[in-house]
Amino acid sequence: MKPAISDRQLEIIEAAGKILTASGVSGLTIKNLAKEMKFSESAIYRHFTSKEEIIIALLEFLAKSMDERYSQAVSTEKTPEEKFTALFKKQFSFFKKNPHFVVAVFSDGLLEESQRINETILKIMSVKMKHLMPIIMEGQQKKVFTNAITSDELMHIVMGTFRLQMFKWRVANFQFDITRNGDNMIQSVLTLIKTKSK
């Protein structure tokens, strides 16, 4: 297990997220970060060895917090439909409060930065799949969700739709209400994937 992130490290990764939002990957430098935080560059280096380490810490923090939020959202005795709704509602409300985390995942150039960053982005996707797949499978077993396509295909459609919604919000510079649009997206996806009653 990795040691828990310190409050100071969390401040640094949040500041890094804000710089990514404003200036993209090229703008995220230790120098700019130190300026944003009114620190010396050496103070940043006491907590992180490089820009790559900061981005990975930001992404790992996101993966861990997603895992915790999702576990809470789906731990109670809910129907597959209720779990599905709770999972996405949690995600939209988190991103509404923390838009700089959306940028971390959608920053142009981030995937080209390093293999380790790519692996950490994949970890975020696998956290989501870990929680979403059992809900989809349960929904299909209970004949709430369609069995016309496989659970794998259903999951890809759902995750792709969610990703597009977040991307549109990012491109719109966070100008629309992501929770309201997110609720509409959840209802639309459920309409598509639910078994049609005879």
C-alpha positions in Angstrom: 0.0 0.0 0.0 1.2 3.5 -0.8 1.4 5.9 2.1 -1.6 8.3 2.4 -1.1 11.6 0.6 -0.2 14.5 2.9 -2.3 17.7 3.2 0.6 19.6 1.6 0.8 17.1 -1.3 -2.9 17.4 -1.8 -2.6 21.2 -2.0 0.1 20.8 -4.6 -1.9 18.4 -6.8 -5.0 20.6 -6.6 -2.8 23.6 -7.7 -1.4 21.4 -10.5 -5.0 20.6 -11.6 -5.8 24.3 -11.7 -2.7 25.0 -13.8 -3.7 22.1 -16.2 -7.1 23.7 -16.5 -5.8 27.1 -17.3 -2.7 26.3 -19.4 -2.6 22.6 -20.3 0.3 20.2 -19.8 2.9 22.6 -21.2 1.9 25.2 -18.6 2.4 22.7 -15.8 6.0 23.3 -14.7 7.5 23.3 -11.2 8.3 27.0 -11.7 4.6 27.8 -12.4 3.4 25.6 -9.6 5.7 27.3 -7.1 4.4 30.7 -8.3 0.8 29.5 -8.0 1.4 28.3 -4.5 3.7 31.1 -3.4 6.3 28.5 -2.6 9.9 28.1 -3.6 10.6 25.5 -6.2 12.7 23.6 -3.7 9.7 23.4 -1.4 7.7 21.6 -4.2 10.7 19.2 -4.7 10.5 18.3 -1.0 7.2 16.7 -1.7 7.5 15.5 -5.3 10.6 14.6 -7.4 9.2 15.7 -10.8 6.2 17.0 -12.8 5.4 13.4 -13.7 5.2 12.4 -10.0 2.7 15.3 -9.4 0.5 14.2 -12.3 0.6 10.6 -11.2 -0.2 11.6 -7.6 -3.2 13.6 -8.9 -4.5 10.7 -11.0 -3.9 8.2 -8.2 -5.8 10.4 -5.7 -8.6 10.6 -8.2 -8.7 6.8 -8.6 -8.7 6.2 -4.9 -11.4 8.8 -4.2 -13.5 7.3 -7.0 -13.1 3.9 -5.5 -14.3 5.1 -2.1 -17.2 7.1 -3.5 -18.4 4.3 -5.7 -18.2 1.8 -2.8 -20.5 4.1 -0.8 -22.9 4.6 -3.7 -23.5 0.9 -4.4 -23.0 -0.7 -0.9 -26.7 -0.4 0.2 -29.6 -2.7 -0.8 -30.6 -0.9 -4.0 -31.9 -2.2 -7.3 -29.5 -2.3 -10.2 -31.1 0.8 -11.6 -30.7 2.7 -8.3 -27.1 1.6 -8.0 -26.4 2.7 -11.6 -28.0 6.1 -10.9 -26.2 6.6 -7.6 -22.8 5.7 -9.1 -23.1 8.4 -11.8 -24.7 11.0 -9.6 -21.7 10.7 -7.2 -19.3 11.1 -10.0 -21.0 14.2 -11.5 -21.3 15.9 -8.1 -17.6 15.2 -7.4 -16.5 16.7 -10.7 -18.8 19.7 -10.3 -16.9 20.5 -7.0 -13.5 19.6 -8.5 -13.4 20.4 -12.2 -9.6 20.4 -12.3 -9.7 16.6 -11.9 -11.7 16.4 -15.2 -8.9 18.3 -16.9 -6.3 15.9 -15.6 -8.0 13.0 -17.4 -8.7 15.1 -20.6 -5.6 17.2 -20.9 -4.3 17.3 -24.4 -0.8 15.9 -24.4 -1.1 14.0 -21.1 -1.2 10.6 -22.7 2.1 11.5 -24.5 3.8 12.5 -21.3 4.9 9.0 -20.1 4.0 5.4 -20.0 3.5 5.6 -16.2 0.9 8.4 -16.6 -0.9 6.2 -19.2 -1.0 3.3 -16.8 -2.4 5.5 -14.1 -5.1 6.8 -16.4 -6.0 3.1 -17.2 -6.2 2.5 -13.4 -8.9 5.2 -13.2 -10.8 3.4 -15.9 -10.4 0.0 -14.2 -11.8 1.4 -10.9 -14.9 2.5 -12.8 -15.2 -0.8 -14.5 -14.8 -2.7 -11.3 -17.9 -1.0 -9.8 -20.0 -0.7 -13.0 -19.6 -4.2 -14.3 -21.3 -6.0 -11.3 -24.3 -3.5 -11.5 -24.7 -4.2 -15.3 -24.4 -8.0 -14.7 -26.9 -7.9 -11.9 -29.3 -5.8 -14.0 -29.0 -8.3 -16.8 -29.5 -11.3 -14.5 -32.6 -9.7 -13.0 -33.8 -8.9 -16.6 -33.9 -5.2 -15.7 -31.2 -4.4 -18.3 -31.2 -5.7 -21.8 -29.5 -9.0 -22.6 -29.5 -8.2 -26.4 -25.9 -7.2 -26.1 -23.1 -8.5 -23.8 -22.3 -6.9 -20.4 -18.9 -5.9 -21.8 -20.5 -4.1 -24.7 -23.0 -2.4 -22.4 -20.3 -1.2 -20.2 -18.3 0.3 -23.1 -21.4 2.1 -24.3 -22.1 3.5 -20.9 -18.5 4.5 -20.2 -18.2 6.1 -23.6 -21.4 8.1 -23.1 -20.1 9.3 -19.7 -16.7 10.2 -21.1 -18.3 12.2 -23.9 -20.4 14.1 -21.4 -17.4 15.0 -19.4 -15.4 16.0 -22.5 -18.2 18.3 -23.7 -18.3 20.0 -20.3 -14.5 20.4 -20.4 -14.6 21.9 -23.9 -17.5 24.2 -22.9 -15.1 25.5 -20.1 -17.5 24.1 -17.4 -20.2 26.6 -18.4 -23.2 24.3 -18.2 -24.6 22.5 -15.1 -22.9 19.1 -15.2 -25.3 17.7 -12.5 -28.4 18.6 -14.5 -27.0 17.4 -17.8 -25.6 14.4 -16.0 -29.0 13.5 -14.6 -30.5 13.7 -18.1 -27.7 11.5 -19.4 -28.3 8.9 -16.7 -32.0 8.8 -17.6 -31.3 8.6 -21.3 -28.9 5.7 -20.9 -31.3 3.8 -18.6 -34.0 4.3 -21.2 -31.7 2.7 -23.8 -30.4 -0.2 -21.7 -33.5 -1.2 -19.7 -35.5 -4.2 -20.9 -38.6 -3.1 -22.7 -41.7 -4.3 -20.9 -44.0 -6.3 -23.1 
